[in-house]
Amino acid sequence: MKTVDWAILAAYTLLALAIGMYFTRRASRGIEGYFMGGRSLKWWAIGFSTVATFTSAGSASAFTMLVYSGGLLGNWWWWLPWAIWMPLVAVIWSKFWRRLRIVSTAEFMQVRYGGRAARLFRSIAAVYFSFGWALVLIAYVTGWLTQSVGPILGWGKWPVILFASTLTLVYTALGGLLGAVYSEIFQFLLFVIANLILIPVTIHSAGGLANIYHAVHRQFGDRFFQATPPGGDFTALTILALVLQGLFFAASPAAGEGFTAQKFMAAENEYHAQVGQLFNSFLSLVVRVIPFLFLGLVAAAVFPAGSVAPARAWGELVRRFAFPGLTGLLVAGELAAYQSAVSTEMNWGASYLINDLYKPLIRPEASPRHYAWAGRIATLLLLVLAILVGGLLVRGMMAWFLFINNVMIAFILPLAWLRFFWWRMNIWGEIAALAFGLPLGYVVWFPLGFATRPLWQGFLLLFGAGWAIILLVTLLTPPEKPEVLENFHRLCKPPGLWGKVTRSLAAEERRELQVRWGGDVYQSALGVVFCIGSVTATAELFARHWISAVLSGVITAVAFAIFALRWKKQGVFGSLRGEGKEQAISGSANRSVG
């Protein structure tokens, strides 16, 4: 790191702080202002900020690692399930969460279920999601940061963690959700641009693209350039596990990720939530990955197998090939990626502590300014604990990558459908899922050693156990009261097995629900074809399989054209200009009546 690199890093730091300070006043307007941004997010802000949250400090190292160690098949560990759940969220679940007009997914417990148990479990779920999910995710991202930035800066683990986390804490605590969102947009663009600049530098240093392909082929053979499953570790059972994850991850624990649902809840209306998620799908699956497909190829060409730890391949490329100025930009990009992920996860985790614990149980009548400051203190507490976990416990990054992306949620995946599509699901089944899910997943994956076995074994074990326990507990306990179910159905308008509730609706309204559900299924299928086609075309291009790439591109274009035309006819795109506001107001009124 030269003087110019430190100057770039300092400039980035000041700009990130300035964005947080700009939104301080709006963030001080109580819980809605601090955690929901006044429900004002546009579709483009949702798309950019969500992909930025997904693009953590580990992304550059992780995506490069997956290509370097697994060839062009490597990214299918997450591509396959994500290409399924992301369009499902865009079509179905994003609008559900916006219609509910809640602040956190723990609050969902009191809307979907009733009675004293639901009120109590809302608080338990708040602890679970904040100190379980949010804390573990922040710790995981923190562990990756030390792997990617540490070798470049020449710093030890703790100086890297303390520097990055302190900056993130300051601007997130000042600006709340809006500060996090608009910082993330800037941070994502910085991250992508820095790595795009690195591509031609590394290609030139490695002797040109033709020489890189020749070196990779000489070292790894044709297997490196296999672009799509099955093959390698992607056996039939592994593919089945990943497809099941994709189908059910769409709403577990909440719309793919709880912080994704938070941004849908903060959208201007449900249409901004839907289009924002579709935009996020393309950014997440294709745009942010392309630089690291190049860099993974370069790493495979210049680093003989076993000469570099796969998790450090990206950092070694930067250390070896980047010049003064670019190094500072890349380090700033990595810090930006870390902070864009952690800022949202801190705000999301703190929202549970304030909205679902502190306000209802401790200070129900405090001022909006008081809740905003309480949110800032909760953000600090969550970050400190996550830093300790990330610094002391996170080891073996590939095992943690698969645990976070595939295993941690396996047991509770059935909730994704049962909560919304089955009237009989009750609070006791929900409690059983969350009580067993995260701890059992950790025990199976790490202490019992399933991390060293084929992925499908641990995943299917947890997934099957989740179905068995959730259904057994639900059927052995009483159903929710009819008025609770009717209120939820009126707010959310979910499809599926709701005969006990929809029986009282007029015949025309029942037909309308059925038609809408059929349209959503068809639209979801088109979305899945578009997303899988996008990543297939991308992988085939890098494999230089030109005919397969063109065919995949044509299928992708046709699926997207039909998808977009249907949304246009439904008025989704027109509503982005403000025509959907009446529906949001109507939803609010309905909830007040309920």
Order of alpha helices (4+ residues) and beta strands (2+ residues): alpha-alpha-alpha-alpha-alpha-alpha-alpha-alpha-alpha-alpha-alpha-alpha-alpha-alpha-alpha-alpha-alpha-alpha-alpha-alpha-alpha-alpha-alpha-alpha-alpha-alpha-alpha-alpha
